[in-house]
């Protein structure tokens, strides 16, 4: 699967945040739902325009972003 089929960015929508195509749901928003304990099933039930592939694309996008960047965590916050 290619995440670019599902994720895009438009500077005129949501200030250019990456979002799922044909929605106004940002990658950040979907990740926030997972961080708050939502399941894939809950997300798909509450946002019926989403597909399981679109949700998977969110993770593929984030994985690629993390692979291409160096992330350093401040030890003071751990």
C-alpha positions as CSV (number, residue, x, y, z in Angstrom):
1,X,0.0,0.0,0.0
2,X,1.2,3.5,-0.8
3,X,0.2,6.0,1.9
4,X,0.2,8.8,-0.7
5,X,-3.1,7.4,-2.1
6,X,-4.8,8.3,1.2
7,X,-2.8,11.2,2.8
8,X,-2.3,14.6,1.3
9,X,-1.7,18.2,2.4
10,X,-3.3,21.4,1.1
11,X,-2.1,24.7,2.4
12,X,-5.7,26.0,2.1
13,X,-7.1,23.3,4.3
14,X,-6.2,22.9,8.0
15,X,-3.2,25.1,7.5
16,X,-1.5,22.4,5.4
17,X,-1.6,19.7,8.0
18,X,-1.4,16.2,6.5
19,X,-5.0,14.8,6.3
20,X,-6.9,11.9,4.9
21,X,-8.1,12.6,1.4
22,X,-11.7,13.5,0.9
23,X,-12.0,14.4,4.6
24,X,-11.1,17.1,6.9
25,X,-9.6,14.6,9.3
26,X,-5.9,15.3,10.0
27,X,-3.3,12.6,10.7
28,X,-2.8,14.4,14.0
29,X,-6.5,14.0,14.9
30,X,-6.6,10.3,14.1
31,X,-3.4,9.7,16.1
32,X,-5.0,11.6,19.0
33,X,-8.0,9.3,18.9
34,X,-5.7,6.3,19.2
35,X,-3.7,8.0,22.0
36,X,-7.0,8.4,23.9
37,X,-7.7,4.7,23.7
38,X,-10.0,4.5,20.6
39,X,-9.9,1.3,18.6
40,X,-9.9,1.1,14.8
41,X,-13.4,-0.1,15.0
42,X,-14.6,2.9,17.0
43,X,-12.9,5.3,14.6
44,X,-14.5,3.6,11.6
45,X,-17.9,3.5,13.3
46,X,-17.7,7.2,14.2
47,X,-16.2,8.3,10.9
48,X,-17.9,6.1,8.2
49,X,-16.2,7.8,5.3
50,X,-12.9,6.3,6.5
51,X,-11.7,2.9,5.4
52,X,-9.4,0.5,7.2
53,X,-6.8,1.3,4.4
54,X,-7.0,5.0,5.2
55,X,-6.3,4.3,8.9
56,X,-3.4,2.1,8.0
57,X,-2.1,4.8,5.7
58,X,-1.9,7.2,8.7
59,X,0.5,4.8,10.4
60,X,2.5,4.3,7.3
61,X,2.8,8.0,6.8
62,X,4.0,8.5,10.4
63,X,6.4,5.6,10.2
64,X,8.0,7.1,7.2
65,X,8.2,10.6,8.8
66,X,9.9,9.1,11.8
67,X,12.3,7.0,9.8
68,X,13.4,10.1,7.8
69,X,13.8,12.4,10.9
70,X,16.0,12.2,14.0
71,X,13.9,12.5,17.1
72,X,15.5,13.4,20.3
73,X,13.6,13.3,23.6
74,X,14.7,15.6,26.4
75,X,15.6,13.3,29.3
76,X,14.1,15.9,31.7
77,X,10.6,15.0,30.5
78,X,11.0,11.3,31.0
